[in-house]
Amino acid sequence: MEVNEYLSNAGDAMELAVEYLDDTLDHIRAGKASAKLLDGIRVDYYGSMSPVANVANVSVPDARTIAITPWEKSMLKVIEKAIIDSELGVTPENNGEVIRLCIPPLTEERRKQLVKQCKGESENAKVSVRNARREAIEGLKKEIKQGLSEDLEKDAENKVQKLHDKYMARIDEIFAAKEKEILTV
C-alpha cells in the first residue's frame, strides 16, 4: 500500500470515531428537549419496527417539551407504550391527539452521572483514534520491509501523529461542549 492510503485510512477511522461520539452524545438527555432523544425508540408500524419520527410529526415547542403528533390516531397508544418502555425516563402525556413529553430539570446527582457517561464515551472515541494511529504506524513500518525509505516512513508517521492530535482535540471540544450543556442549570 502507498503512504497516502495509510494516512487516508487512519483519517477515515478517526473521523468515524468522532462522528460516532458526536451522535452518541446527542442522544444523552441534557435537561432540555431535543427530537434526537426519540431516535432510539422504535414502534410497530404495520409489522415493521419504525422510528417514532417515521410515524409521527416530532416537534420541540419549547426547551422543556417534545410534542409528538401521530399521522394516524391508532398509533397514539403504540407510541405512548414505546416511550414508557424505553430508557428515556419520561412519562408521556396524551390528550387524544398529541403526546407531550415534559423533560424535567436534572438533579445535581443525575448531571454528574451524565457527565461521567459522556466522559466514558469520549474515552472510547479516543481509544478508537489511538487504535487507528497504531494501525497506520504498524502498516508504515511494514512498508519499510517492502522498500519504503525510512525518511518517507518517518514523515508519514509525523503526519499520522498530527491527524491523531487534531482528532483528539476535536473529541475534547465535543466533550467540553456537552459537559457545559449538562452542567448548565
ABEGO torsion letter per residue (X at the ends): XBAAAAAAAAAAAAAAAAAAAAAAAAABBAGBBBAAAAAABBBBBGGBBBBAAAABBBBBABAABBBBBBABAAAAAAAAAAAAABAAGBBBBBAGABBBBBBBBBBAAAAAAAAAAAAAAAAAAAAAAAAAAAAAAAAAAAAAAAGBBAAAAAAAAAAAAAAAAAAAAAAAAAAAAAAAAAABX
